[in-house]
Amino acid sequence: MNGETTTPTILVVDDDPDIREIIVFALDSYGYPTVAVRDGATALGWLRANPGPALILLDLMMPELGGIAFLEAYRLNPVLSAIPVVVMSGDSNAGEVASRLGAHGCLKKPMDLDQLIATVERWARPPGTRAPADPSAPAGP
C-alpha cells in the first residue's frame, strides 16, 4: 500500500432505498467508501463476510430484522460490538431508544448533511482516537 492511509468504510443499514442512496452519495462526495444494505439481516451477513466497517449507521424501523434486533445480535459478538453504531430515526423517542440500546449516538431524520458528516468524522476513526461514547448526546461533535 506504499504507506497510504485507507479511508474507513461506513455501513448504512436502512430499508428506504432513497435514504440509502442519499447517504451513500453524500458520504462518497466526502471521500467515505460506503456500503448500503436494506435490513439488519443483510447487514449481519455482510459483517460476517467482510472486514468490519469503521461505523454503522442504523435505521431503527425496518422489516425483516430491524435496528433493535440487529443491536441485540451485534452486542452478542465481541468483534462486532467494537464497531460504533449510530442510530438513524424519525421517531421522537429515538435518542432515548439509542441510549437504552447502547448505540453511540442518534441522527434524527430528516438528517442535516453537516450533522451526518460531523458524526461520521467523529466515529469513523481508529478505535484509539475516538471520542468517548455518550449515547444521550447528539451524534455530532
C-alpha positions as CSV (number, residue, x, y, z in Angstrom):
1,M,0.0,0.0,0.0
2,N,3.0,2.3,0.0
3,G,2.1,4.0,3.3
4,E,-1.2,5.1,2.0
5,T,-4.0,5.6,4.5
6,T,-7.2,3.9,3.7
7,T,-10.5,5.7,4.3
8,P,-12.7,3.6,6.5
9,T,-15.9,2.0,5.1
10,I,-19.2,3.1,6.5
11,L,-22.1,0.6,6.6
12,V,-25.5,2.1,6.1
13,V,-28.5,0.0,7.1
14,D,-31.8,1.4,6.0
15,D,-34.9,-0.1,4.3
16,D,-35.6,3.1,2.3
17,P,-33.7,3.0,-1.0
18,D,-33.9,6.8,-1.4
19,I,-32.4,7.4,2.0
20,R,-29.7,4.8,1.3
21,E,-28.9,6.5,-2.0
22,I,-28.7,10.0,-0.5
23,I,-26.5,8.9,2.4
24,V,-24.2,7.0,0.0
25,F,-24.0,9.9,-2.3
26,A,-23.2,12.4,0.5
27,L,-20.6,10.2,2.1
28,D,-19.0,9.3,-1.2
29,S,-18.7,13.0,-2.1
30,Y,-16.8,13.5,1.2
31,G,-14.5,10.6,0.4
32,Y,-16.0,7.9,2.6
33,P,-16.4,4.5,1.0
34,T,-19.9,3.3,1.8
35,V,-21.8,0.0,1.7
36,A,-25.6,0.2,2.0
37,V,-27.9,-2.7,2.8
38,R,-31.7,-2.8,3.3
39,D,-32.1,-4.5,6.7
40,G,-30.4,-5.9,9.8
41,A,-30.2,-9.5,8.5
42,T,-28.4,-8.4,5.3
43,A,-26.1,-6.2,7.5
44,L,-25.2,-9.1,9.7
45,G,-24.4,-11.3,6.7
46,W,-22.3,-8.6,5.2
47,L,-20.4,-8.1,8.5
48,R,-19.7,-11.8,8.7
49,A,-18.2,-11.9,5.2
50,N,-16.2,-8.6,5.2
51,P,-13.7,-6.7,7.3
52,G,-15.6,-4.6,9.8
53,P,-16.5,-1.1,8.9
54,A,-15.4,1.9,10.9
55,L,-19.0,2.9,11.6
56,I,-22.6,1.5,11.2
57,L,-25.4,4.0,10.5
58,L,-28.5,2.0,11.5
59,D,-32.2,2.7,10.9
60,L,-34.4,1.5,13.8
61,M,-37.6,0.6,12.0
62,M,-37.1,-1.9,9.2
63,P,-38.8,-5.1,8.0
64,E,-37.1,-8.4,8.3
65,L,-34.5,-7.7,11.1
66,G,-35.0,-4.2,12.4
67,G,-32.5,-2.0,14.2
68,I,-33.4,-3.1,17.7
69,A,-33.0,-6.8,16.9
70,F,-29.8,-6.0,14.9
71,L,-28.3,-4.3,18.0
72,E,-29.2,-7.2,20.2
73,A,-27.3,-9.6,17.9
74,Y,-24.5,-7.1,17.5
75,R,-23.9,-6.9,21.2
76,L,-23.5,-10.7,21.5
77,N,-20.5,-10.7,19.2
78,P,-17.4,-9.1,20.8
79,V,-15.8,-8.3,17.4
80,L,-18.9,-6.6,16.0
81,S,-19.6,-4.8,19.3
82,A,-16.3,-2.9,18.9
83,I,-17.8,-1.1,15.8
84,P,-19.6,2.1,16.7
85,V,-23.3,2.3,15.8
86,V,-25.2,5.5,15.3
87,V,-29.0,5.1,15.1
88,M,-31.0,7.0,12.5
89,S,-34.7,7.5,13.0
90,G,-37.5,9.9,12.6
91,D,-39.1,8.7,15.8
92,S,-39.3,11.4,18.5
93,N,-38.0,8.9,21.1
94,A,-35.1,7.7,19.0
95,G,-32.4,9.3,21.2
96,E,-33.8,7.5,24.3
97,V,-34.0,4.2,22.5
98,A,-30.5,4.6,21.1
99,S,-29.2,5.3,24.6
100,R,-31.0,2.4,26.1
101,L,-29.7,0.0,23.4
102,G,-26.1,1.2,23.8
103,A,-25.8,3.0,20.5
104,H,-23.1,5.6,20.2
105,G,-25.5,8.3,19.1
106,C,-28.6,9.2,17.2
107,L,-29.2,11.1,14.0
108,K,-32.7,12.4,13.7
109,K,-34.4,12.0,10.3
110,P,-34.6,14.0,8.1
111,M,-30.8,14.5,8.7
112,D,-28.8,17.6,8.3
113,L,-25.9,17.0,6.0
114,D,-23.4,18.8,8.3
115,Q,-24.5,16.7,11.2
116,L,-24.2,13.5,9.2
117,I,-20.7,14.4,8.1
118,A,-19.7,15.5,11.6
119,T,-21.0,12.2,13.0
120,V,-19.1,10.2,10.5
121,E,-15.9,12.2,11.1
122,R,-16.3,11.7,14.8
123,W,-16.8,7.9,14.8
124,A,-15.1,6.7,11.7
125,R,-11.6,6.9,13.3
126,P,-9.3,4.2,14.6
127,P,-10.5,3.0,18.0
128,G,-7.7,4.7,20.0
129,T,-8.6,8.1,18.6
130,R,-12.4,8.1,19.0
131,A,-14.2,10.4,21.4
132,P,-15.8,8.5,24.3
133,A,-19.4,7.4,23.7
134,D,-22.2,9.4,25.2
135,P,-25.4,7.9,23.7
136,S,-27.6,10.6,25.3
137,A,-25.8,13.3,23.4
138,P,-26.5,14.2,19.7
139,A,-24.4,12.2,17.3
140,G,-22.4,15.2,16.1
141,P,-19.2,16.5,17.7
